[in-house]
Amino acid sequence: MSPPTVASTVVGEMSLADAAAYKNVTERTIRYWIDRGIIGATRDGLRKIKVSKADLDALRFPIVPSQYLTDSDRELARKTAEALLPLTEGQRERLSLLLHPGGRSGSR
C-alpha cells in the first residue's frame, strides 16, 4: 500500500487528480463539473486547483449527459432532488440546468 499523497491528507480539499480518482472519472470530467458549477473549487497559488471533498461526496448519483436521460430518469431525478431538500438557490439552479438543457427550467 502506498503512502497517502499530500493532497489527500488535507481535510476537505483534493487535487484534480485525486478528485478524479476518488469519483472514478477523468480530470476533464472534474473540470467540466467545476465549469458548470456542479462542484466548487479554489486555486492554491497560481496554478493548482483544489476541489471540495464535501462537494464530491454530495454527488450521490451518476452525472449523465442530459441527452441520454429518459423522461422517467428526469422524473426520478426531480423526486430525488425534492427528497434531498433543502437545497440552496444556487444548487436548485445547477440542478435545473442539468435536468433541463438549453435553458429550460422546471417550475416549482
N, C-alpha and C positions, 0 to 999 in steps of 0.2 A: 504494500500500500504506500503510495507516495504521500509526502507531507502536503498539507493544505497550502494553496497559493496565498500570497499576501492579500490579494483582493478578497478571497473567500473568508479570511479571518476578520475582515471588517464587518461589524454588525450593521446590517441594514443596507449595505451597498455592494454592488458587484461590477466587475468589468464587463464589457460587451461579450467577451469570450466566455467568461464564467456564467453570465446570464443565459447565453445561447446553450451552453452545456446543461445548465440547470433545467431549462424548459425543453431540451432536446429539439432545438430548432437552429437555424443558421444565424450568424451575426447580422446578416442582411434582414432577416425577419425581425430581429430585435430593433434594428434601426427603423424599419417600417413602422413598428408599433410605437416607437418614440415619436416619429414624424407625424403620425396620426393622433397622438395624444392618448393612446391606449395605456401606456405606462409612462411614468415620469423618469427623468434623467437629469443629472447635473454634470458640469465639467469640473474635473480635478486638474487644475492648471490650464495650460493652453490646449492640449490635445486629448487627454484621457477623458472618456465619458464613463460615468458611473450610473448604474441602473438601480432603482429601488427594489430591494428584495420583497418588500411588502406588496408592491405593485405586481410583481411576478407571481407571488402567492395568491393574489386576488383573481388571477386568471384561472377560473375554475372549470372552464370548458374550452375545448379547442377553438382557436380562431380559424375560421374557414372563409375563403373569398366568397363574397355575397352572391356571386353568380351561380354558385353551387348549392345554395340554400333553397330548399323547397318551402312552400307555404307552411307546412306543418313544422319544419325546422324553425321558421321565423316565429310561429306561434309559441313553440316551446321556449325559445329564447326570450320572448316577451314575458311569458309566465314566470320563467326563472328569474328574470330581472326584477319583476314585481315582488317575488318572494324574497329577494335579497335586499329590498329596500330597508332603510332609507339610503338613497343614493344622493350625492351632491348634484347640483345643477350641471356641472361640467361632466360628471360621469354619465348623466342621463343624455347629454348632447352627444358624447362619444358613442354611447350605445345606440342611439338613434341613427348616427351616421353609419355604423356597422350594419344595422338591420335594414336601413333604407338608403341604399347607394344613390348617388345622383341628386342629393339634396332633398329627397322626400323624407319628411319626418312624421313620425306617428303622433297622433293627437292623444292627449290624456285629459 
